[in-house]
Amino acid sequence: MTQTALNRFWELVLGAIALKEEAFKLIQSLPQGAIAALYIVLIAGFSQALGQGTVLFVNRVKPLRFFLSLLIGSVLFVFSVLFWGLSTWLVSLVLFKVNIPYHIIWSTLGFAYAPLMLSFLVALPYLGVPIQVLLSIWTLLAFVMGLRVALVDLSVWQVLWCGVLGWIVFQIAQRSIGRPVAILGKWLSNTVAGTRLVTDIQGLEQLLQAGPQMLRRNNQTNTGNRDNGRL
């Protein structure tokens, strides 16, 4: 039987988490590496959405909508990873004149997200933020390791700049040209949840203190505003 990245999925996942160079070499050489990378990103996105599921719980989202919201969060997460990969490709092309095939960047970045499959742990009280920071740094290190293996023509520092500057460009794009996409994502999340989600800490504390009456009042207000807008 032909060996593929899917056949050796968990072996490669554990290798990427352990920052093993051999694992990233196999990722580039085995067929179906891009598909396996997509699975990892989807799982990481679902795990992150699950870790942030407290927001849905406090907003009293119904069970079916709760699960659908997790799925939507996973899909939106995939798009954010795609854009980070695109930013990295752009940086490598502009700064170092290296045209990296996007499937190499995608498969490397996808497996670099393996540590974020543990993102559900951010729900732990007091430990959530440190865990999130640790997993983010871990992911960046895995991405740089993977790029160093894939891009043998670049030095370690050039690879590091590709990963870091790609992330910075991605962050800037999110806060500028990506604003309409973010607004669309927020609208989609609210629509699937069936309510205008309160996500800020102060608002969540008010919801916990006021109970479901406040949530119903907010929804009625939003409905009334939409009705007035139609008149």
SVG drawing of the C-alpha trace seen along z (x, -y; Angstrom):
<svg xmlns="http://www.w3.org/2000/svg" viewBox="-43 -53 65 55">
<polyline fill="none" stroke="black" stroke-width="0.4" points="0.0,0.0 1.3,-3.5 2.2,-5.5 0.4,-8.9 0.3,-11.7 -3.2,-10.5 -2.0,-7.0 0.6,-8.3 -1.5,-11.2 -1.0,-10.9 2.7,-10.0 3.2,-13.2 1.1,-15.2 3.1,-14.1 6.3,-14.7 5.2,-18.3 4.3,-18.9 7.7,-17.6 9.4,-19.9 11.0,-16.9 12.8,-17.8 12.2,-14.3 8.4,-14.8 8.4,-18.0 10.5,-16.3 7.9,-13.5 5.1,-16.1 6.7,-17.5 7.5,-14.1 4.3,-12.1 1.2,-12.5 -2.0,-14.1 0.0,-16.4 -2.2,-19.4 -5.4,-17.4 -3.9,-16.2 -2.9,-19.8 -6.5,-20.9 -7.7,-18.2 -5.3,-19.5 -6.4,-23.1 -10.1,-22.1 -9.5,-20.2 -7.5,-23.1 -10.2,-25.5 -12.9,-23.3 -10.7,-22.9 -10.3,-26.7 -14.0,-27.3 -14.7,-24.7 -12.3,-26.4 -14.1,-29.7 -17.5,-27.9 -18.0,-29.5 -19.1,-32.6 -21.8,-30.6 -22.8,-29.1 -23.1,-32.4 -25.1,-33.8 -27.4,-30.8 -27.1,-29.5 -29.3,-26.5 -27.6,-23.1 -28.0,-22.7 -26.9,-26.2 -24.1,-25.7 -22.7,-22.9 -23.3,-24.7 -21.4,-27.8 -18.4,-25.5 -18.4,-24.3 -18.7,-27.8 -15.8,-28.9 -13.7,-26.0 -14.4,-27.1 -13.6,-30.8 -10.4,-29.6 -9.3,-27.8 -9.7,-31.0 -7.5,-32.9 -4.8,-30.3 -5.0,-30.5 -4.4,-34.2 -1.4,-33.8 0.0,-31.4 -0.7,-33.9 1.1,-36.7 4.1,-34.4 4.2,-33.7 4.0,-37.4 6.9,-38.2 9.1,-35.5 8.4,-36.8 8.9,-40.5 11.9,-40.3 13.8,-37.3 12.6,-36.9 11.7,-33.2 8.4,-32.0 7.4,-29.2 4.7,-26.9 1.7,-27.6 1.0,-24.0 4.4,-23.8 3.5,-26.8 0.0,-25.4 1.1,-21.9 3.9,-23.3 1.7,-25.8 -1.2,-23.3 1.0,-20.8 2.6,-23.7 -0.9,-24.2 -0.8,-20.8 -0.1,-22.2 -3.3,-24.3 -5.3,-21.0 -5.0,-21.5 -6.7,-24.9 -9.7,-23.6 -7.4,-23.9 -7.8,-27.7 -11.1,-27.3 -9.2,-26.4 -9.7,-29.1 -6.6,-31.3 -4.4,-29.1 -6.3,-29.8 -4.3,-32.9 -0.8,-31.5 -1.8,-28.3 -3.0,-30.3 0.3,-32.2 2.3,-29.1 0.5,-27.3 0.8,-30.3 4.6,-30.5 4.8,-26.7 2.9,-27.0 5.2,-29.8 8.3,-27.7 6.9,-24.7 6.1,-26.8 9.7,-28.2 11.1,-24.7 8.9,-23.4 9.9,-26.3 13.6,-25.7 13.2,-22.1 11.2,-23.0 13.2,-26.0 16.8,-24.7 17.9,-27.7 17.1,-30.2 19.1,-30.7 17.6,-30.2 17.2,-34.0 15.6,-34.4 13.1,-31.6 12.5,-33.2 11.7,-36.6 9.4,-34.9 7.3,-33.4 7.3,-36.4 6.8,-39.1 4.2,-37.0 2.3,-36.9 2.7,-40.7 1.4,-41.4 -1.5,-39.0 -2.3,-40.9 -2.2,-44.3 -4.4,-43.0 -6.9,-41.7 -7.2,-45.2 -7.4,-47.0 -8.5,-45.4 -9.8,-42.4 -12.3,-44.4 -15.3,-43.6 -14.4,-39.9 -14.3,-40.2 -17.7,-41.9 -19.1,-39.2 -17.7,-36.5 -19.2,-38.2 -22.6,-38.5 -22.4,-34.8 -21.6,-33.8 -24.5,-35.8 -26.9,-34.4 -25.9,-30.8 -26.1,-31.4 -29.5,-32.9 -28.6,-35.9 -26.3,-38.9 -23.4,-37.4 -21.9,-39.3 -18.2,-38.7 -16.5,-41.4 -15.7,-40.6 -17.8,-43.4 -20.8,-42.3 -20.4,-38.7 -20.3,-39.6 -23.5,-41.6 -25.2,-38.6 -24.1,-36.3 -25.4,-38.7 -28.7,-39.7 -29.6,-36.2 -31.6,-35.3 -33.9,-38.3 -31.2,-40.7 -30.4,-38.5 -34.1,-38.3 -34.3,-42.1 -31.3,-42.7 -32.7,-40.3 -36.1,-42.1 -34.4,-45.5 -32.4,-44.2 -35.6,-42.8 -37.4,-46.1 -34.6,-48.0 -34.7,-45.8 -38.4,-46.2 -38.1,-50.0 -35.5,-49.9 -37.9,-48.2 -40.6,-50.9"/>
</svg>
